[in-house]
Amino acid sequence: MTTISRRSAVAGFSSGLLIVRPATAFGSQANSAVSLGIIGTGGRGRYVGTLFVKDPRSRLAAICDIFPDRIDLAKTQVPGADKARSYRDYKELLAAADIDAVLITTPVFLHPEHFEAAVSANKHIYCEKPAGADVPGVLRLMRAARRADASKTIIFGFQQRFGPEYLAAEKVLRGGQLGELLMMKSFWMVGGVRFPSNLPNVPPATEEEKIRRWYSWRATSGDFIVEQDCHGVDVLNWFAQAHPLKAKGTGGRRKRPYGDNRDHYNITYEYPGGLVGWLLATQLAQNFGDVKEQFFGTLGTLETARGYYRWMRGRNDTVLEKARRDITADAVEAFLEKILEGKPVNQGVMAGESTLTSLLGRLAVDLGREVTWEELLASS
């Protein structure tokens, strides 16, 4: 099997996004669509890319990936991708003047490189979470975000921040109806670890395989506490309106036959004012799932999830609202709206802090002791 170097991976991974320039966005109906390029046409790139192209306010202009088979899959699975230009080098896609926005859905360790390049190319950016696989990478992305053109919209795939149910729960909290917020919990109890009985013909851990199956390796994913559980800690940070001051916890690898990630974590985060947040996460929960957050206040309790939010106001007084669709669609819709309405946002620093929060928990487990935010930053 041909191997691919880290340098060639960085040079090649690309994808397209749709974006609208101010000069054309408010012109004719035909020209008001955001022209999109997708960088990275793996499973997530094809899924989110499809959400983009199904919205009439966007137009797929180009796709990019270093693997020809991934490009072929995009051409067959993403509507209109067969008519879009295809690239093997993301720099060529970013150099295209007709591309307004880019969707970055490459392996986590490449996010800082590709995000920085997209900022330099002056594109609107929708980047999948997290902001990087390690502290130096995340800080690199945050520096790029701070120097981005203020007229460009930059959104990350922390979809909860756009879900109507999450926004309704946040409104309850901000309105004081929960009372004083006392503690928070995030649960990411899912399956994901595949055992020899259901993982036949495990591929060799060549450099190419580590890129194709980047989610199994710490160097390319940051471990599952970073790649996956960053969603939960992002919600904790959002509702606390702060990042934690310190963390401690436990974690380990009980049974994972492939890759070098752990398979369970139990982290305690301490926020300003003595507020405490817990992350309980595993990928050992086969045929089971419990992914949610809970917020306990002096007047009630909130529970948020991708499919609903529940506000427990009293023993027999509960408000329950269910989601109408995958909240990723809400994030894509918000991205396009902010571009077309000329109301840019930049989530780069926020995304970086949420990723660093996951890395803080990982470092606490690595060192077997409490670790402060300042110590985490110094570890780079």
Backbone torsions as a table, in degrees:
resi	resn	phi	psi	omega
1	MET	NA	135.6	178.5
2	THR	-72.2	133.4	178.2
3	THR	-97.3	157.2	-178.4
4	ILE	-124.4	129.6	-177.9
5	SER	-76.0	160.2	176.6
6	ARG	-58.9	-39.5	179.7
7	ARG	-62.5	-43.8	180.0
8	SER	-68.3	-31.0	177.1
9	ALA	-65.2	-44.5	179.0
10	VAL	-62.6	-39.1	-177.5
11	ALA	-72.7	-29.3	-170.9
12	GLY	-98.7	-35.7	-174.8
13	PHE	-58.5	126.9	178.7
14	SER	-152.3	162.6	174.8
15	SER	-160.2	165.8	-176.3
16	GLY	-110.9	152.8	178.2
17	LEU	-134.9	158.1	177.7
18	LEU	-100.6	138.1	-178.3
19	ILE	-152.0	153.6	-178.9
20	VAL	-120.2	130.2	175.6
21	ARG	-80.1	149.3	179.9
22	PRO	-55.8	-32.8	-176.7
23	ALA	-68.9	-27.5	-177.0
24	THR	-111.4	-21.0	-173.5
25	ALA	-61.3	-29.1	-177.3
26	PHE	-112.6	24.3	177.2
27	GLY	-90.5	-133.7	-179.4
28	SER	-68.2	160.7	179.4
29	GLN	-58.1	-39.5	-177.3
30	ALA	-66.1	-31.9	-176.2
31	ASN	-95.1	5.1	-175.0
32	SER	-88.5	1.8	-179.6
33	ALA	-83.0	142.3	176.1
34	VAL	-75.9	126.3	-179.2
35	SER	-86.3	120.6	-169.5
36	LEU	-111.9	142.1	170.5
37	GLY	-122.6	138.1	-178.4
38	ILE	-108.8	121.5	178.4
39	ILE	-105.6	103.2	-177.6
40	GLY	105.5	102.3	-175.4
41	THR	-110.2	39.9	169.9
42	GLY	-73.7	-164.7	-175.6
43	GLY	-58.5	-46.0	-179.6
44	ARG	-67.5	-40.2	179.1
45	GLY	-61.9	-39.3	179.6
46	ARG	-70.3	-36.8	-179.3
47	TYR	-68.9	-53.6	-178.5
48	VAL	-67.9	-36.7	176.9
49	GLY	-59.1	-38.2	178.0
50	THR	-65.3	-38.8	176.6
51	LEU	-61.2	-39.0	177.9
52	PHE	-63.5	-50.6	-172.5
53	VAL	-72.8	-18.7	175.2
54	LYS	-76.5	-13.7	176.5
55	ASP	-89.2	121.3	-176.1
56	PRO	-64.0	-11.0	179.3
57	ARG	-83.4	1.3	178.7
58	SER	-128.0	158.9	-178.8
59	ARG	-141.3	125.3	-178.5
60	LEU	-78.6	119.7	-177.9
61	ALA	-104.3	-34.0	-174.6
62	ALA	-158.4	154.4	174.4
63	ILE	-131.2	156.8	-177.5
64	CYS	-150.7	137.6	173.0
65	ASP	-162.9	152.7	179.1
66	ILE	-79.4	-17.0	-177.7
67	PHE	-101.8	118.7	-179.6
68	PRO	-58.3	-34.8	-179.1
69	ASP	-66.5	-31.3	177.1
70	ARG	-71.2	-36.0	175.6
71	ILE	-64.3	-42.7	179.2
72	ASP	-62.4	-40.2	177.9
73	LEU	-62.6	-41.5	178.8
74	ALA	-61.7	-40.3	-178.7
75	LYS	-64.6	-27.2	-179.8
76	THR	-95.5	-21.5	-173.6
77	GLN	-109.0	-23.9	-179.8
78	VAL	-100.8	118.5	-177.9
79	PRO	-54.5	127.9	177.8
80	GLY	84.8	-7.6	-178.2
81	ALA	-67.3	-26.2	179.2
82	ASP	-67.8	-18.8	179.2
83	LYS	-101.4	-7.7	-179.8
84	ALA	-82.8	155.9	174.1
85	ARG	-67.0	147.2	177.8
86	SER	-122.4	142.5	-178.4
87	TYR	-130.3	155.1	170.1
88	ARG	-104.5	-15.1	-178.0
89	ASP	-117.8	118.4	-176.4
90	TYR	-64.3	-25.4	180.0
91	LYS	-65.6	-34.7	177.6
92	GLU	-67.3	-39.6	177.1
93	LEU	-62.7	-46.2	-177.7
94	LEU	-66.1	-24.3	-179.8
95	ALA	-78.3	-12.2	-178.2
96	ALA	-71.2	120.4	-175.7
97	ALA	-68.5	-23.3	-176.4
98	ASP	-85.5	-1.3	178.4
99	ILE	-95.0	119.6	-177.1
100	ASP	-88.4	-38.1	-173.1
101	ALA	-137.1	154.8	177.5
102	VAL	-128.1	144.0	172.9
103	LEU	-105.8	115.0	-178.5
104	ILE	-99.8	110.2	-179.1
105	THR	-132.1	49.4	179.3
106	THR	-96.0	172.1	176.2
107	PRO	-54.6	148.2	-171.8
108	VAL	-53.2	-41.5	-175.3
109	PHE	-66.8	-15.4	178.6
110	LEU	-94.5	-8.4	-177.8
111	HIS	-56.3	-47.0	-179.7
112	PRO	-59.0	-43.7	179.7
113	GLU	-61.6	-48.4	-175.7
114	HIS	-73.7	-36.3	177.3
115	PHE	-64.8	-47.1	179.8
116	GLU	-57.4	-43.5	179.5
117	ALA	-65.9	-37.4	178.8
118	ALA	-67.7	-36.2	175.0
119	VAL	-62.9	-45.8	-180.0
120	SER	-63.4	-30.2	178.2
121	ALA	-82.2	-2.4	175.7
122	ASN	62.6	46.7	178.2
123	LYS	-103.0	156.2	162.2
124	HIS	-70.0	146.2	-172.3
125	ILE	-133.2	126.9	164.8
126	TYR	-113.0	109.1	-176.9
127	CYS	-112.5	131.0	175.3
128	GLU	-63.6	153.2	175.6
129	LYS	-76.1	165.1	-14.5
130	PRO	-81.9	-170.3	-175.0
131	ALA	-83.4	-4.7	179.2
132	GLY	165.7	172.8	-177.8
133	ALA	-99.5	-9.5	179.6
134	ASP	-151.3	171.0	-175.4
135	VAL	-62.7	-48.6	179.1
136	PRO	-56.7	-41.0	179.7
137	GLY	-65.1	-42.9	179.5
138	VAL	-64.1	-43.4	179.3
139	LEU	-63.9	-36.0	176.1
140	ARG	-61.4	-45.4	179.4
141	LEU	-63.6	-41.5	-179.5
142	MET	-64.3	-37.9	176.7
143	ARG	-63.4	-41.8	178.4
144	ALA	-63.8	-40.5	-179.8
145	ALA	-62.0	-38.6	-177.9
146	ARG	-67.7	-26.6	-179.8
147	ARG	-99.6	6.8	-179.5
148	ALA	-67.3	151.8	175.7
149	ASP	-57.4	125.3	-176.5
150	ALA	-65.4	-14.9	179.5
151	SER	-86.4	-4.4	-177.5
152	LYS	-97.1	141.0	176.5
153	THR	-89.1	130.0	179.7
154	ILE	-127.8	114.2	-177.8
155	ILE	-127.4	144.5	177.1
156	PHE	-111.2	162.3	-176.1
157	GLY	-78.5	41.1	169.8
158	PHE	-91.3	76.7	-167.9
159	GLN	-62.0	-25.8	-177.8
160	GLN	-55.8	-32.2	-177.5
161	ARG	-67.2	-8.6	179.2
162	PHE	-117.1	-7.4	-179.6
163	GLY	-70.6	130.1	-178.9
164	PRO	-55.3	-36.8	-178.6
165	GLU	-70.7	-40.1	175.7
166	TYR	-63.7	-41.1	179.5
167	LEU	-65.8	-35.8	177.3
168	ALA	-66.3	-40.9	178.4
169	ALA	-65.6	-41.3	178.9
170	GLU	-62.5	-37.1	179.1
171	LYS	-62.4	-38.4	176.4
172	VAL	-61.1	-46.3	-179.4
173	LEU	-64.0	-48.7	-177.5
174	ARG	-66.1	-27.8	-179.8
175	GLY	-79.5	0.4	177.7
176	GLY	81.1	5.4	-175.6
177	GLN	-77.1	-10.6	175.2
178	LEU	-94.1	-6.2	-175.1
179	GLY	76.7	-152.1	177.5
180	GLU	-77.3	130.6	178.7
181	LEU	-76.3	121.6	-173.4
182	LEU	-102.2	-41.4	179.5
183	MET	-159.4	162.1	-175.5
184	MET	-137.0	153.1	176.5
185	LYS	-139.1	142.6	172.4
186	SER	-125.7	128.3	179.8
187	PHE	-113.7	125.4	171.1
188	TRP	-128.6	75.6	-177.8
189	MET	-103.3	98.8	-175.4
190	VAL	-139.0	171.2	170.2
191	GLY	-84.6	-166.3	179.3
192	GLY	140.9	-36.1	175.5
193	VAL	-70.7	125.6	178.6
194	ARG	-106.2	132.2	-176.2
195	PHE	-98.4	164.6	-177.7
196	PRO	-51.4	-32.8	-178.5
197	SER	-66.0	-26.8	178.8
198	ASN	-120.2	16.9	177.2
199	LEU	-133.9	67.2	179.9
200	PRO	-71.0	154.9	176.1
201	ASN	54.5	52.8	178.2
202	VAL	-58.9	123.9	-176.4
203	PRO	-68.6	152.7	177.4
204	PRO	-66.7	150.9	-175.9
205	ALA	-82.7	59.3	174.8
206	THR	-73.7	169.7	179.5
207	GLU	-62.9	-37.9	178.6
208	GLU	-65.1	-43.1	-179.8
209	GLU	-64.4	-33.8	178.7
210	LYS	-68.2	-25.8	176.1
211	ILE	-81.3	-42.6	179.1
212	ARG	-65.3	-38.4	-179.9
213	ARG	-113.9	51.5	-174.0
214	TRP	-59.7	-27.7	-175.8
215	TYR	-69.4	-8.6	-179.6
216	SER	-95.5	-5.5	-171.8
217	TRP	-123.7	137.3	-178.2
218	ARG	-63.1	-41.1	-176.8
219	ALA	-63.8	-29.8	-176.7
220	THR	-101.6	-21.2	-178.6
221	SER	-114.9	-22.6	-173.4
222	GLY	88.4	1.1	-172.1
223	ASP	84.2	161.3	-172.6
224	PHE	-68.9	-20.3	175.5
225	ILE	-65.8	-26.2	178.4
226	VAL	-90.9	-53.4	-173.9
227	GLU	-67.6	-38.8	-175.0
228	GLN	-103.9	-52.5	-170.4
229	ASP	-76.3	-6.5	174.6
230	CYS	-58.2	-27.5	176.0
231	HIS	-58.3	-49.1	-177.5
232	GLY	-65.8	-45.5	-178.7
233	VAL	-69.8	-26.4	174.6
234	ASP	-63.0	-40.9	178.5
235	VAL	-66.3	-39.7	176.1
236	LEU	-59.4	-48.0	179.3
237	ASN	-61.4	-42.3	-178.7
238	TRP	-61.2	-49.6	-177.7
239	PHE	-72.0	-30.5	177.0
240	ALA	-79.4	-16.4	-175.4
241	GLN	57.2	39.5	-179.4
242	ALA	-169.1	163.4	168.5
243	HIS	-98.3	158.1	-177.5
244	PRO	-69.0	156.1	177.7
245	LEU	-86.5	-29.5	-176.9
246	LYS	-160.9	168.6	179.0
247	ALA	-151.9	153.8	171.0
248	LYS	-146.7	162.6	-179.6
249	GLY	170.7	-175.8	178.7
250	THR	-130.8	164.1	178.6
251	GLY	-179.5	168.2	-179.1
252	GLY	-175.1	-173.2	-178.4
253	ARG	-130.3	96.2	-177.2
254	ARG	-84.0	-44.3	-177.0
255	LYS	-159.2	94.6	176.4
256	ARG	-140.3	106.4	-172.6
257	PRO	-78.0	-10.0	-174.8
258	TYR	-136.7	140.5	-179.3
259	GLY	83.6	-174.8	-178.6
260	ASP	-129.0	16.2	175.9
261	ASN	-75.0	159.5	168.3
262	ARG	-75.3	174.0	176.8
263	ASP	-125.6	2.4	172.6
264	HIS	-157.0	147.9	179.1
265	TYR	-142.0	148.2	172.4
266	ASN	-140.8	102.4	-171.4
267	ILE	-116.4	138.5	171.8
268	THR	-111.7	121.9	178.2
269	TYR	-106.7	137.1	174.6
270	GLU	-109.5	122.5	-178.5
271	TYR	-100.8	168.1	176.0
272	PRO	-54.8	147.0	178.1
273	GLY	78.6	10.0	179.4
274	GLY	84.1	1.8	178.0
275	LEU	-65.4	135.7	-178.0
276	VAL	-116.9	138.5	175.3
277	GLY	-128.2	138.6	179.6
278	TRP	-113.3	143.9	169.6
279	LEU	-120.2	120.6	175.4
280	LEU	-118.3	117.0	-171.5
281	ALA	-143.2	143.8	174.6
282	THR	-154.6	158.2	169.6
283	GLN	-116.6	21.1	180.0
284	LEU	-97.8	-3.1	-173.9
285	ALA	-83.9	74.4	-177.6
286	GLN	-66.3	139.3	179.3
287	ASN	57.5	32.1	179.9
288	PHE	-151.7	149.7	175.7
289	GLY	-150.1	133.8	175.2
290	ASP	-146.0	93.9	-176.7
291	VAL	-120.1	111.7	-175.8
292	LYS	-167.4	172.0	173.1
293	GLU	-129.1	151.5	177.2
294	GLN	-132.4	140.6	-178.6
295	PHE	-130.1	120.0	-173.9
296	PHE	-107.5	120.1	179.3
297	GLY	-120.8	175.6	-178.6
298	THR	-70.9	-17.1	-177.9
299	LEU	-114.2	-5.6	-178.2
300	GLY	171.6	-172.6	-177.5
301	THR	-135.7	139.8	174.3
302	LEU	-112.6	141.7	172.5
303	GLU	-129.3	125.4	-178.2
304	THR	-118.4	148.5	177.8
305	ALA	-158.2	168.9	-179.4
306	ARG	-66.2	-21.5	-177.5
307	GLY	-105.7	-5.0	-176.4
308	TYR	-172.2	170.1	162.4
309	TYR	-136.6	145.4	-178.5
310	ARG	-128.1	128.7	178.4
311	TRP	-116.5	110.9	-178.9
312	MET	-96.1	101.8	-174.2
313	ARG	-92.1	-20.4	-179.7
314	GLY	-167.1	177.0	-175.4
315	ARG	-57.2	-39.6	-179.9
316	ASN	-122.2	32.5	-176.2
317	ASP	-135.6	95.2	-177.6
318	THR	-129.6	134.0	174.1
319	VAL	-102.4	128.6	179.9
320	LEU	-129.7	125.6	175.9
321	GLU	-127.3	132.1	-178.6
322	LYS	-102.2	147.7	-179.3
323	ALA	-71.9	146.7	-179.3
324	ARG	-91.9	-15.8	-178.2
325	ARG	-165.4	175.0	175.3
326	ASP	-62.5	127.5	-176.1
327	ILE	-67.7	-10.0	172.3
328	THR	-61.1	-35.6	178.0
329	ALA	-64.0	-34.3	177.2
330	ASP	-66.6	-37.7	179.6
331	ALA	-68.1	-42.6	178.3
332	VAL	-63.1	-43.2	179.6
333	GLU	-61.9	-43.0	179.6
334	ALA	-63.7	-40.3	179.0
335	PHE	-58.5	-49.6	-179.2
336	LEU	-65.5	-40.7	179.9
337	GLU	-61.1	-44.0	-177.5
338	LYS	-66.9	-34.0	176.0
339	ILE	-67.7	-51.0	-173.6
340	LEU	-71.6	-28.8	178.9
341	GLU	-89.6	-2.1	179.4
342	GLY	66.5	36.8	179.8
343	LYS	-122.0	71.9	-172.4
344	PRO	-67.9	149.9	172.0
345	VAL	-131.4	159.5	178.6
346	ASN	-135.2	106.4	-178.1
347	GLN	-95.7	12.3	-174.3
348	GLY	-59.1	-47.4	-178.9
349	VAL	-68.6	-42.7	177.3
350	MET	-57.8	-47.3	180.0
351	ALA	-62.8	-37.9	177.5
352	GLY	-63.7	-43.3	-179.2
353	GLU	-66.3	-37.5	178.3
354	SER	-67.8	-37.6	176.6
355	THR	-67.0	-41.9	177.3
356	LEU	-62.4	-32.0	177.6
357	THR	-63.1	-41.6	174.9
358	SER	-64.0	-42.4	179.7
359	LEU	-65.6	-31.2	176.8
360	LEU	-63.3	-45.2	177.2
361	GLY	-63.5	-40.7	179.3
362	ARG	-62.9	-43.0	-179.0
363	LEU	-66.6	-37.1	178.2
364	ALA	-60.8	-39.4	177.6
365	VAL	-71.5	-40.7	178.4
366	ASP	-56.8	-44.1	-175.5
367	LEU	-88.4	-15.1	179.4
368	GLY	70.1	31.3	-179.5
369	ARG	-160.0	174.8	176.9
370	GLU	-68.6	138.6	-179.3
371	VAL	-129.6	135.9	178.9
372	THR	-90.9	162.2	177.2
373	TRP	-59.2	-41.9	-179.1
374	GLU	-64.5	-38.4	177.7
375	GLU	-66.0	-37.1	176.5
376	LEU	-59.8	-49.1	-178.4
377	LEU	-62.8	-37.3	-179.8
378	ALA	-69.8	-20.5	-177.7
379	SER	-69.0	-13.9	-178.9
380	SER	-73.0	NA	NA
